[in-house]
Amino acid sequence: MALKNNSGAKLWQQAKEIIPGGNQLLSKRAEMFLPEQWPAYYKKSKGCEVWDLDDNHYYDFSIMGIGTSSLGYANDEVNEAVISAIQNGSMSSLNCYEEVELAQQLIAIHPWSDAVRFTRTGGESCALAIRIARAFSKKEIVAFCGYHGWHDWYLATNLSDSENLDEQLLPGLKPAGVPKQLHNTAIPFKEGDIDGFKQIVEKYGDRLGVVMMEVFRHSLPDVAFLKEVKAIAKANDIVVIFDEISSGFRLNAGASHLLIEVEPDICVLGKALGNGHPIGAIIGRKEVMDAAQQSFISSSYWTERVGFVAALKTLEIFQRDNVPSRLNIIGKQLKEQIKAVASSTGFDLK
């Protein structure tokens, strides 16, 4: 049933006239859902509830702000910490001490790591991890599987074949504007395809310096696959990066690889880490991470206070309330209820 007075749909049409694409994130575009009916914009969000511009009320059964808000929208404790940080000054010519506290906590949660760099978004976090790994390995070619953002290093794989990224997550990504000189610097392989990875290692030899993977996305980790990739990489002096922007803080209060005892050289965290506030973290072995100092990596708003404060409070709540376990229980209950409703109505639920 179409919404009455769908102000959001009307505003979306206006937005596309002045904002290329309509907004800043593909996954929030109306065309990904119901182009003519999607409300598109929200006025308020709290818990798992959302109100659109016309005060229509919804429950978010999707992915909570594209995976950013595992504690619910506008969590009271996180809000309180953020508001306090803003009132005390979210920016200064000096550094905020919470940056050090967050680095210490992330290292404590991931004892294999002993160094951290911070950003504000997932794509730039992956790009920074690649920069550091290339600086350490002194090799340009990257092998990868999974989705890792929008930056040149990643989209460059579609310079050699426009369909290279189609089986990673998002099909049809175009590399317009990516320098052609990056051709064949990022080589894809499929999750679970250990033979494909071996072929890349054999083909590129000592020119291959980095492998980046998502630990999991839609299904639980393929432990044997991850372990074998790690073993091959170690034998060939290849830096292993786990992109846990989406998988981190889902199964446990940290990166999911902690549960399967496979340690990378670098791990990228984000999304749920700040519960809706921008923060990204690149953690890793000091030997590798120190290569960051061989390059120029610097940004004003990476030092802004709100992201650090939000992450610290989010970590506190995750650990105190065993959030992943609770989410798992609630998720199973919801799944069974949805299946029951589908069955009672004769709907063929896949």
Secondary structure, 3 states (H helix, E strand, C coil): CCCCCCHHHHHHHHHHHHCCCCCCCHHHCHHHCCCCCCCCCEEEEEECEEEECCCCEEECCCCHHHHCCCCCECCHHHHHHHHHHHHCCCCCCCCCCHHHHHHHHHHHHCCCCCEEEEECCHHHHHHHHHHHHHHHHCCCEEEEECCCCCCHHHHHHHHCCCCCCCCCCCCCCCCCCCCHHHCCCEEECCCCCHHHHHHHHHHHHHHEEEEEEECCCCCCCCHHHHHHHHHHHHHCCCEEEEECCCCCCCCCCCCHHHHCCCCCCEEEECHHHHCCCCCEEEEECHHHHHHHHHCCCCCHHHHCHHHHHHHHHHHHHHHHHCHHHHHHHHHHHHHHHHHHHHHHHCCCCC
